[in-house]
């Protein structure tokens, strides 16, 4: 919306016309997610209306989920949100496939490092014991969504890093390491403001908070397997916490679940 040309509108329907034009620019991607709109004063001058009319148009677009406005910062095209499911078997790839979303992970770090006190406590190992640390940036529909960190006991999974490099999937790497299944033991959710580095990675403004989830996954014997956390831009994700389903007879008896052998990129 760089044009400075003025548009004369019928005062009685001016706000609808303004809203319609902005909506069309969003649909045609002339305005893209995250783009900032001209100020109310600039829009009022362009359409030759008062600021109340402009405000009504922007409010209408906001109520439809197309814009988000912050006092003192202006109005922005809203980024589409992604549903992230937290359930007994939380699998990012399964959720994305069910939403018909395109997704990938970019590895930011993959190394062996000493366990800090928090990781040691949760994984039930000694402070300073080696852990495998994996940090990834998740891209959904060509948009950075979150940063995930995974920690495993190196003593238990000494070849995890080498195997992950060729498989690019946590679930597949664990399966090929002799761990066919893992389940969520607990999840903690809270909000915090992003660092400058996180803003750069997620292409987000510094005033938008992060949704942070910390979690522990157990193996099939109920032993600590993975301590992880994920930091997701709050303006582009919705957390859906699903209750644990009633186990099926086949699952109770230990039979493979449908899809257990399907390729994954978790």
N, C-alpha and C positions, 0 to 999 in steps of 0.2 A: 504494500500500500504506500508507494512512494509518490504517487501522483498528487500534485497540489491543485489540480483543476477543481473548480467549485461545481457543485451539483445542486440544482434547485428542486426541492421536493414539496409535495403536498403536505402542509403542516399537520393535517389530521391523521396521516398514515406514515409520517416521516420516519418514526422509530422502526416501523416494520421494514421499510425500504432499506434503511441503514443496516439493520440486522440481516436482512436477506443478502445484501451485497457482501457483507463480511463473511457470511456463511458460505457463499459461493467461492470466495477466495480461499477459504479453508479447504473446501472439497476439491478444488482444482490444484491445491498445494502451492498456490501463489503465496499463501500464508502457511507456514509449516509449524509443527508442534514446537513450542518453546519461543516462537517469534513474538516480539513485543509489538502491540498495536500503537498507532499514533495516540497522543494524549487526547483527553476529552475536548480540550480547547481546539486542538488541531482538527479533530473530526467535526466539531461544531462549525468551524470556519469553512471546512471543505463542503459540508452539506447545507450550510447557511441555515442552521437551526440553533436553538439554545442548548446549553450543556445538559439540561434536564432531559431533553429528547435523546441525546446521545447516551446518557446514563441509563435510560430505559432500554435502549437497544442492547447495550452491553450486558445489562442485568438479565435480559431475556436469553441471550446467548450463554450466559453463565449458568442459568437454570437448566439449560439443555445440555450442559456438560461440555460446551465447545470452548469456553473461555474461563480463565480464572483471574480474579482481580485482587490486588493487594494495595491497601491504602498507602500512598507515598511511593509506590513502585510502578503502578499502572496495570494494564490488562495484557495478558499473554494467551496465546493459543494453547489450550490444554493438551498435555501429552496423554495418549491413550494409556489406560491402566491395564495391568496384567494380573490375573488371578493366581495367587500362589497358595497352594494347598498344604496344610499341615495335618498329617494323619499318621496312622500307625506305621505305614510304609510310605514315607515321604520321598517321592522320586520326582525331581524337577523335570526330567525328560518326559515322564508319563503325563504330567500336568500340561506341558507345552503341546504334546501331541494331541491331547484331548481338546485343546483349544485351537487346533490347526495353526499353531504359531510356528514361525521359523525361529530357530535358536542355535546358538553356538557358545562355546566357552573359550576365552583367551587366557592362557596360563600366565600369571604374573610372577609366581614364585613356586618352586618345587625343590625342597632341600631337606636336609636332616639338621635339627638344631636341638639344644637342650630344652627340656620341658620347664616352663615356669611353674610357680606354685599352683595356679589355677588349673592348668592342664594336667599336672601331676595328680592333683586331688581327684579330678573327674575321671581320668583314665586309670586311676589306682596304680600309679607307678611312682618312683622316687623323683623328687625335684632334681632337675639336672639330667635325668635319664634321656637318652635320645628319642626324639619323635620325628615322624615324617610330617612335614608341613607343606600343604598345597593351598595356594591362593589363586582364585580365578575370577575373571570378569565375565559376567553373563550378558549376552546380547540377545534380545528378543525382538523379532520383527525389525531388525537393523537398528535397534535402539538399546544403548547400555541401560541395564535395569538394576543390577546389583553386583556386589563383591562378596564372594564366599570364601571362607577359610576352613580347611579340614585338617585335623590332627589325628595321627595314629601312632600307636606304640611301635617304634622301630624294631624292638626285640621280637614283636609278634609278626610284623610285616616288613622284613628287611629288604625285600625286592620290590616293594610297592612303587617307588619312584621310577625305576627302570621299566616296570610293566605299564605304569600309567602313561609314560611317554609314547609308547607304541599303541595303546588302546584308547587314550583320551576319554576314559569313562571310569568313574569311581566304582560304579556297580559292577561293571565287567571286570575290572582289576581285582576287586574283592572276590568275585565268583571264581576267577582263575587262580586265586590264592587259597582256595578251599573254603571260602565263606559264601555259601549260596544265598543267604538271606540275612537281612538285618532290619530291626524295627526301632521306632522312636521310643525312647524311654521317657524323656521330658523335653519341653520347649519353654524357654523364657523369652518374652517379647517386651521391648522397651524402645523409647525414642531418644535420639541424640542428634546434635548438630554435626554436619559433616566437616571434615578437615579440608584444607585447600587441595590436597592431593586427591581426596575422594570426589570433590567437586569437578576436578579436571577429568578423572576417569569416567564419571557418570554424566558429564556434560550437564551439570545442574547448578542452579544459583545457590549461593551460600546461605540464603535465608530459609531454604526448604529443609526440613529435618529428614533424618534417615530412620527407617524402621529397622531395628536390629533384632534378630532372633539368635539366641544361643541355644544349643541343643546337644543332647547325648543320644547316640544310637547304640543299641545292644546287639550282640550276635544272637544266633539261635539258642544259645545256652544261657542267655541273660547276662553275659559278661560285657563290660564296657569295651566298645570297639572304636567309636569315632566321636571326638569332641569337635563341634563346629560352630561357626557363627556366620551369619549373612547380614550384610548391610544393604538395604534397598531404598532407593529414592521414594519418599512417601507420596510424591505426586504422580507416580506411575505404577503403583502396585496396590493390590488389595489382598489381605491375608484372609484365607478361609480355613477355619479350624474345624475339622470334621471329626465327629465322635468315632470311637473305635467300633468297627462292625462286628457283628456276632460271627465267631469263627464257623466256617463251613466244615462239614464232617471230613471231607478230604484233607483239609488243612490240619485238623486235629490229629488225623492219622499220619500226617507227614507226607502226604502225596504232593507232587509239584503243583504249583498254582499256574493257571493259564498265563502265558506271557513270561514265565520265569526265564525262558531261554532266549527271549527276544533281545536283540542288540540294544544297548542303552548308551547314553552319553551323559549320565549324571556326573 
